[in-house]
């Protein structure tokens, strides 16, 4: 449910007052998900534990379900009689603006105050029908408050009609913080789906993500004869996340434009617009957690402690030298219009150089940091560059029929220019392990000078030994400069060999090299139709979910049918996958010699292989909408402006060679990698019917 209002007043002909309010409320009954191996239920459990031949219902089981406590029955895990998860969200966004027009022509002062208040209340409960040690419940409350208070002075300098100068100066302020409360009860007393008074209670409360941002800026834009354009700006921003010595940073920008089609010498009528433009701009990034400049301590309580008593833990290591990450952007392009702008678009080259990159550098596991073995640092420089092209056209523009189409495409080349002096000198680069969502502690990528950020780094599969049925990899030599190359030998894919023979897969990363899309819209009388497509190519995804289902380890119940159809079974087989063995144990050592005891040949948790690295190219139909506007005579009779009925479908079609559920997977900002895992639920396909009324 949502509502919004927009009010504008003019007072005494010199003061404008505006107020906007948007409010929404959602009540969402969710399915609790998580790592299926832990039996949390939902999507992840389906991927790991639920087997198709297992029973679902049993009249003698808890609440009529079969084996509900074994984490193998997802329907039992999501039935509201056994488990509940609800999220209520209230979102209020409001702003008040006032503009005073001074007696001096073109001079005005504007002030504004904005407030965004978001209140979340989450409640989850799992009954004793699912848990051996009794029911559990959890309640979480999060209140996020973001306030903005800004002031501007704007001056349209009255020079002449051919000389237009606009000057703006101002100050912008943003304050935000989040107050949270988390309470969890284990071994609940009673039958109600709430924390109540459990036998074991744990929880915490506090304020987090607190930050203050203040910025001063000045901007000037000049236009001469409506064809020569010049712009410049300067900003000085400071943020409370960093120490006083590194809190402030200055950012500059400038732009030039020349509308060639307005020149007297330009007489080529098919071209209605030809504009040459170029710009340089600096932007800052502080996208890090709060309190990263000092060591942070937390309190462990309840079941999170060793002896059941409250204790402290070191949750993060601080770095007082952290500072702003800066991006220098260069953009040069041509804007064009043809045949009265019925065809228009642009062609451009861009370059984005990121300096002092903010990265969460990995610490040794022996450091024992409770919140994760990472420390935030400014590490190195990186460059993105490429070309952009877009074209839009109104093919038909008649009274009853309008047809428009559009197409855009962009290329991107990513390269790490340098890291710290030690890594650049010895060529080791940064080996960053993933977050818990993408497999915490698993090394799959490397960030190194001269390579794309997050280049895949793992053992390179060489197929299956046709006589022994064991998996094989290429033996790798690491040179003095940190580069890797094949030695020419193929060796068994034991744990030892896979860890010691990682190959830098140059040119293969999670970052797309080409992306774009196209759209079309048709309007015939009162009926309108539109569709939006998008495509991506040149990126690679690690299919961890496939690896897990192809690895018969202890605790993994759901296995892939390819184990039956594409695995080695006898000498001479030219198979894609090795012989199926319990726990991936084979009786051959790292040199391929026969052994009397089993040797581990990897698991889905610690031995990534290029065999599960797949191209992430896709083409998607993102949106399809059909609408109908009621005849004007009908709606005017009821004093309405416009009434439109529409039906929309989202994420309707996907063409891809990726064998996972969905190739559109987020990139882990810590490692630059993209991993399909138990958690990676595909984007949903949705349909929406709506009514839009304008008064």
Residue pairs with C-beta under 8 A, 6 or more apart in sequence:
1 24
1 25
1 26
2 22
2 23
2 24
2 25
3 22
3 23
3 24
4 20
4 21
4 22
4 23
5 19
5 20
5 21
6 18
6 19
6 20
7 18
7 19
7 20
8 16
8 17
8 18
9 16
9 17
9 18
10 16
10 17
11 17
14 100
14 101
14 102
15 98
15 99
15 100
15 101
16 97
16 98
16 99
16 101
17 96
17 97
17 98
18 95
18 96
18 97
18 98
19 94
19 95
19 96
19 97
20 93
20 94
20 95
21 92
21 93
21 94
22 91
22 92
22 93
22 94
23 90
23 91
23 92
23 93
24 89
24 90
24 91
25 88
25 89
25 90
25 91
26 87
26 88
26 89
27 86
27 88
28 86
28 87
28 88
28 89
29 80
29 84
29 85
29 86
30 85
30 86
30 87
31 41
31 42
31 43
31 78
31 85
32 40
32 41
32 42
32 77
32 78
32 83
32 85
32 124
32 126
33 40
33 41
33 42
33 43
33 44
33 45
33 679
33 681
34 40
34 41
34 42
34 44
34 679
35 44
35 48
35 678
35 679
36 42
36 43
36 44
36 45
36 46
36 47
36 48
36 49
36 50
36 71
36 678
37 48
37 49
37 555
37 556
37 678
38 71
39 45
39 49
39 70
39 71
39 77
39 130
40 77
41 71
41 74
41 77
41 78
41 83
41 126
41 130
42 74
42 77
42 78
43 678
43 679
43 681
44 678
44 679
45 71
45 72
45 74
45 77
46 74
46 558
47 545
47 549
47 558
47 678
48 548
48 556
48 557
48 558
48 678
49 71
49 72
49 74
49 557
49 558
50 72
50 73
50 74
50 557
50 558
51 72
51 557
51 558
54 66
54 67
54 72
54 73
55 66
55 67
56 65
56 66
56 73
56 75
56 76
57 64
57 65
57 66
58 64
58 65
58 66
58 67
61 67
61 68
62 68
62 69
62 76
62 82
62 128
62 129
62 130
63 76
63 79
63 81
63 82
63 129
65 73
65 75
65 76
65 79
65 82
65 129
66 73
66 76
67 73
67 76
68 76
68 77
68 82
68 129
68 130
69 129
69 130
69 131
69 132
71 77
72 557
76 82
76 129
76 130
77 83
77 130
81 127
81 129
82 126
82 127
82 129
82 130
83 124
83 125
83 126
83 127
83 130
84 123
84 124
84 125
84 193
85 122
85 123
85 124
85 125
86 122
86 123
86 124
87 120
87 121
87 122
87 123
88 120
88 121
88 122
89 118
89 119
89 120
89 121
90 117
90 118
90 119
91 116
91 117
91 118
92 115
92 116
92 117
92 118
93 114
93 115
93 116
93 117
94 114
94 115
95 112
95 113
95 114
95 115
95 148
96 112
96 113
96 114
97 110
97 111
97 112
98 110
98 111
98 112
99 108
99 109
99 110
100 108
100 109
100 110
101 107
101 108
102 108
102 109
105 158
106 155
106 156
106 157
106 158
107 153
107 154
107 155
107 156
108 153
108 154
108 155
109 151
109 152
109 153
109 154
110 151
110 152
110 153
110 154
111 149
111 150
111 151
111 152
112 148
112 149
112 150
112 151
113 147
113 148
113 149
113 150
114 147
114 148
114 149
115 145
115 146
115 147
115 148
116 144
116 145
116 146
116 147
117 143
117 144
117 145
118 142
118 143
118 144
118 145
119 141
119 142
119 143
119 144
120 140
120 141
120 142
120 143
120 144
121 139
121 140
121 141
122 138
122 139
122 140
122 141
122 142
123 137
123 138
123 139
123 140
123 193
123 194
124 137
124 138
125 135
125 136
125 137
125 138
125 193
125 194
126 135
126 136
126 137
127 135
127 193
128 134
128 135
133 186
133 187
134 186
134 187
134 188
134 199
135 187
135 188
136 184
136 185
136 186
136 187
136 188
136 198
137 184
137 185
137 188
137 193
137 194
137 195
137 196
137 198
138 182
138 183
138 184
138 185
138 195
139 181
139 182
139 183
139 184
139 194
139 195
140 180
140 181
140 182
140 183
141 180
141 181
142 178
142 179
142 180
142 181
143 178
143 179
143 180
144 176
144 177
144 178
144 209
145 176
145 177
145 178
146 174
146 175
146 176
147 174
147 175
147 176
148 172
148 173
148 174
149 173
150 170
150 171
150 172
150 173
151 170
151 171
152 168
152 169
152 170
153 168
153 169
153 170
154 166
154 167
154 168
155 166
155 167
155 168
156 164
156 165
156 166
157 165
157 166
157 167
159 165
162 224
162 225
162 226
163 222
163 223
163 224
164 222
164 223
164 224
165 220
165 221
165 222
165 223
166 220
166 221
166 222
167 218
167 219
167 220
168 217
168 218
168 219
168 220
169 217
169 218
169 219
170 216
170 217
171 214
171 215
171 216
171 217
172 213
172 214
172 215
172 217
173 212
173 213
173 214
173 215
174 212
174 213
174 214
175 211
175 212
175 213
176 209
176 210
176 211
177 207
177 208
177 209
177 210
177 211
178 207
178 208
178 209
178 210
179 205
179 206
179 207
180 204
180 205
180 206
180 207
180 208
181 203
181 204
181 205
182 203
182 204
182 205
183 195
183 201
183 202
183 203
184 195
184 201
184 202
184 203
184 302
185 195
185 196
185 197
185 198
185 200
185 201
186 198
186 199
186 200
186 201
186 202
186 302
186 303
187 198
187 199
187 200
188 195
188 196
188 198
188 199
189 196
189 197
189 198
189 199
190 196
195 201
200 302
200 303
201 302
202 301
202 302
202 303
202 304
203 301
203 302
204 299
204 301
208 290
209 289
209 290
210 240
210 290
211 239
211 240
211 241
211 286
211 290
212 239
212 240
213 237
213 238
213 239
213 240
213 286
214 237
214 238
214 239
215 235
215 236
215 237
215 238
216 235
216 236
216 237
217 233
217 234
217 235
217 236
218 233
218 234
219 231
219 232
219 233
220 231
220 232
220 233
221 229
221 230
221 231
222 229
222 230
222 231
223 229
223 230
225 262
226 259
226 262
227 258
227 259
227 260
227 262
227 263
228 257
228 258
228 259
229 255
229 256
229 257
229 258
229 259
229 277
230 254
230 255
230 256
230 257
231 253
231 254
231 255
231 256
231 279
232 252
232 253
232 254
232 255
233 252
233 253
233 254
234 250
234 251
234 252
234 253
235 250
235 251
235 252
236 248
236 249
236 250
236 251
237 248
237 249
237 251
237 284
237 324
238 247
238 248
238 249
239 247
239 286
239 324
240 247
241 286
241 288
241 290
241 291
241 292
241 293
241 322
242 286
242 293
242 322
242 323
242 324
243 293
243 320
243 322
246 321
246 322
246 323
246 324
249 284
249 323
249 324
249 326
251 281
251 282
251 283
251 284
251 326
252 280
252 281
252 282
253 279
253 280
253 281
253 282
254 279
254 280
254 281
255 277
255 278
255 279
255 280
255 281
256 277
256 278
256 279
257 275
257 276
257 277
257 278
258 275
258 276
258 277
259 273
259 274
259 275
260 266
260 274
260 275
260 276
261 271
261 272
261 273
261 274
261 275
261 337
266 274
270 338
270 339
271 336
271 337
271 338
272 337
272 338
272 339
272 340
272 341
273 335
273 336
273 337
273 341
273 344
274 334
274 335
274 336
274 337
275 334
275 335
275 336
276 334
277 331
277 332
277 333
277 334
277 335
278 330
278 331
278 332
278 333
279 329
279 330
279 331
279 332
280 328
280 329
280 330
280 331
281 328
281 329
281 331
282 326
282 327
282 328
282 329
283 326
283 327
283 329
284 324
284 325
284 326
284 327
285 324
285 325
285 326
285 327
285 358
286 324
286 325
286 358
287 358
288 322
288 358
288 376
289 316
289 376
291 316
291 318
292 316
292 318
292 319
292 322
292 376
293 318
293 319
293 320
293 322
294 318
294 320
295 314
295 316
295 317
295 318
296 314
296 315
296 316
296 318
296 371
297 312
297 313
297 314
297 315
298 312
298 313
298 315
298 370
298 371
299 310
299 311
299 312
299 313
300 310
300 311
300 312
300 313
300 370
301 310
302 308
305 311
313 370
314 368
314 369
314 370
315 369
315 370
315 371
316 369
316 371
316 372
316 374
316 375
317 363
317 367
317 369
317 375
318 375
319 375
319 376
319 377
321 378
322 358
322 376
322 377
322 378
323 356
323 378
324 356
325 354
325 355
325 356
325 357
325 358
325 378
326 354
326 355
326 356
327 352
327 353
327 354
327 355
328 352
328 353
328 355
329 350
329 351
329 352
329 353
330 350
330 351
331 348
331 349
331 350
331 351
332 348
332 349
332 350
333 346
333 347
333 348
333 349
333 388
334 346
334 347
334 348
335 344
335 345
335 346
336 344
336 345
336 346
336 347
337 343
337 344
338 344
342 393
342 394
342 397
343 391
343 392
343 393
343 394
344 391
344 392
344 393
345 389
345 390
345 391
345 392
346 388
346 389
346 390
347 387
347 388
347 389
348 387
348 388
348 389
349 385
349 386
349 387
349 388
350 384
350 385
350 386
350 387
350 388
351 383
351 384
351 385
352 383
352 384
352 385
353 381
353 382
353 383
353 417
354 381
354 382
354 383
354 384
355 381
356 378
356 379
356 380
356 381
357 378
357 379
357 380
357 381
357 382
358 376
358 377
358 378
359 376
359 377
359 378
359 379
359 430
359 432
359 447
359 670
360 374
360 375
360 376
360 432
360 670
361 374
361 375
361 376
361 377
361 379
361 430
361 432
362 373
362 374
362 430
362 431
362 432
362 433
363 369
363 373
363 374
363 375
364 373
365 373
365 441
367 373
372 435
372 440
374 670
379 419
379 420
379 430
380 416
380 417
380 418
380 419
380 420
380 449
381 416
381 417
381 418
382 414
382 415
382 416
382 417
382 453
383 414
383 415
383 417
384 412
384 413
384 414
385 412
385 413
386 410
386 411
386 412
386 413
387 410
387 411
388 408
388 409
388 410
388 411
389 408
389 409
389 410
390 406
390 407
390 408
390 409
391 406
391 407
391 408
392 404
392 405
392 406
392 407
393 404
393 405
393 406
394 402
394 403
394 404
395 403
395 404
395 405
396 402
396 403
400 524
400 525
401 522
401 523
401 524
401 525
402 521
402 522
402 523
403 520
403 521
403 522
403 523
404 520
404 521
404 522
405 518
405 519
405 520
405 521
406 518
406 519
406 520
407 516
407 517
407 518
407 519
408 516
408 517
408 518
409 514
409 515
409 516
410 514
410 515
410 516
411 513
411 514
412 511
412 512
412 513
412 514
412 515
413 513
414 452
414 453
414 509
414 511
415 450
415 451
415 452
416 447
416 448
416 449
416 450
416 451
416 452
416 453
417 449
418 424
418 449
419 429
419 430
419 447
419 448
419 449
423 429
423 430
423 448
423 449
424 449
426 482
427 448
427 449
427 479
427 480
427 481
427 482
427 483
428 448
428 482
429 446
429 447
429 448
429 449
429 451
429 482
430 446
430 447
430 448
431 443
431 446
431 457
432 443
432 445
432 447
432 454
432 670
432 671
432 672
433 440
433 441
433 442
433 443
433 670
433 671
434 440
434 441
434 442
434 444
434 668
434 670
434 671
434 673
434 675
435 668
435 670
437 668
437 677
437 679
438 544
438 668
438 671
438 673
438 675
438 677
439 544
439 605
439 675
439 677
441 606
442 605
442 606
442 608
443 457
443 458
443 502
443 608
444 456
444 457
444 458
444 542
444 608
444 671
444 673
444 675
445 454
445 455
445 456
445 457
445 509
445 510
445 671
445 672
445 673
446 454
446 455
446 457
446 504
447 453
447 454
447 455
447 671
447 672
448 455
448 482
448 504
451 504
451 506
452 507
452 509
452 511
452 672
453 509
453 511
453 672
454 509
454 510
454 511
454 667
454 668
454 671
454 672
454 673
455 504
455 505
455 506
455 507
455 508
455 509
455 672
456 505
456 508
456 509
456 540
456 542
456 610
456 613
456 673
457 502
457 503
457 504
457 505
458 498
458 502
458 503
458 505
458 608
458 609
458 610
458 613
459 473
459 474
459 476
459 493
459 497
459 498
459 501
459 502
459 503
459 607
459 608
459 609
459 610
460 473
460 474
460 476
460 486
460 503
460 505
460 609
460 610
461 471
461 472
461 473
461 493
461 609
461 610
461 611
462 472
462 473
462 474
462 490
463 471
463 472
463 576
464 470
464 471
464 472
464 568
464 573
464 575
464 576
464 577
464 578
465 471
465 472
465 492
465 578
465 592
466 568
466 571
466 572
466 573
466 574
466 575
467 571
467 572
468 586
468 588
468 592
469 568
469 569
469 571
469 573
469 575
469 578
469 579
469 586
470 492
470 493
470 578
470 579
470 586
470 588
470 592
470 601
471 492
471 493
471 577
471 578
471 601
471 602
471 609
471 611
472 490
472 491
472 492
472 493
473 490
473 491
473 492
473 493
473 497
473 498
473 501
473 609
474 486
474 487
474 489
474 490
474 491
474 501
474 503
475 486
475 487
475 488
475 489
475 490
475 491
475 497
475 501
476 484
476 485
476 486
476 487
476 501
476 502
476 503
477 484
477 485
477 486
477 487
478 484
479 485
483 504
484 502
484 503
484 504
486 503
491 497
491 501
491 590
491 591
491 592
492 586
492 588
492 589
492 590
492 591
492 592
492 601
493 601
493 602
493 607
493 609
494 589
494 590
494 599
494 600
494 601
494 602
495 600
495 601
495 602
495 606
495 607
496 590
497 590
498 602
498 607
498 609
499 607
503 610
505 540
505 610
505 613
508 540
508 613
509 539
509 540
509 672
510 539
510 540
510 541
510 616
510 667
510 672
510 673
510 674
511 538
511 539
511 667
511 672
512 536
512 537
512 538
512 539
512 616
513 537
513 538
513 539
514 535
514 536
514 537
514 538
515 534
515 535
515 536
515 537
516 534
516 535
517 532
517 533
517 534
517 535
517 622
518 533
519 530
519 531
519 532
519 533
520 530
520 531
521 528
521 529
521 530
521 531
522 528
522 529
522 530
523 529
526 628
526 629
526 630
526 631
527 626
527 627
527 628
527 629
528 625
528 626
528 627
528 628
528 629
529 625
529 626
529 627
530 623
530 624
530 625
531 621
531 623
531 624
531 625
532 621
532 622
532 623
532 624
533 619
533 620
533 621
533 622
534 619
534 620
534 622
535 617
535 618
535 619
535 620
536 616
536 617
536 618
536 663
536 664
537 615
537 617
538 617
539 615
539 616
539 617
539 674
540 613
540 614
540 615
540 616
540 674
541 613
541 614
541 615
541 616
541 658
541 660
541 663
541 665
541 674
541 675
541 676
542 608
542 612
542 613
542 614
542 673
542 674
542 675
542 676
543 612
543 613
543 614
543 658
543 659
543 660
543 676
544 604
544 612
544 675
544 676
544 677
545 660
545 661
545 676
545 677
545 678
545 680
546 560
546 612
546 659
546 660
546 676
547 604
547 608
547 609
547 611
547 612
548 556
548 604
548 678
549 556
549 558
549 559
549 560
550 559
550 560
550 562
550 563
550 577
550 612
551 584
551 602
551 603
551 604
552 559
552 563
552 580
552 581
552 582
552 583
552 584
553 583
553 584
553 603
553 604
553 605
554 583
556 604
562 576
562 577
563 577
563 580
566 575
566 576
566 577
567 575
567 576
567 577
567 578
567 579
567 580
568 575
568 577
568 578
568 579
569 575
569 579
578 586
578 601
579 586
581 598
583 598
583 600
584 600
584 601
584 602
584 603
585 598
585 599
585 600
585 601
586 598
586 599
586 601
587 594
587 595
587 596
587 597
587 598
587 599
588 594
588 595
588 599
589 595
589 599
590 599
602 609
614 657
614 658
614 659
614 660
615 657
615 658
616 656
616 658
616 663
616 665
616 674
617 656
617 657
617 658
617 663
618 654
618 655
618 656
618 658
618 663
618 664
619 654
619 655
619 656
620 651
620 653
620 654
620 655
620 664
621 651
621 652
621 653
621 654
622 650
622 651
622 652
623 648
623 649
623 650
624 648
624 649
624 652
625 646
625 647
625 648
625 649
626 646
626 647
627 644
627 645
627 646
627 647
628 644
628 645
628 646
629 642
629 643
629 644
630 643
630 644
630 645
634 643
635 641
635 642
635 643
639 695
640 693
640 694
640 695
641 694
641 695
642 692
642 693
642 694
643 691
643 692
643 693
643 694
644 691
644 692
645 689
645 690
645 691
645 692
646 689
646 690
646 691
646 692
647 687
647 688
647 689
647 690
648 687
648 688
648 689
648 690
649 685
649 686
649 687
649 688
650 685
650 686
650 687
650 688
651 683
651 684
651 685
651 686
652 685
654 662
654 663
656 663
660 676
660 680
661 676
661 680
661 681
661 682
662 680
662 682
662 683
664 683
665 674
665 675
665 676
665 680
666 674
667 673
667 674
668 674
668 675
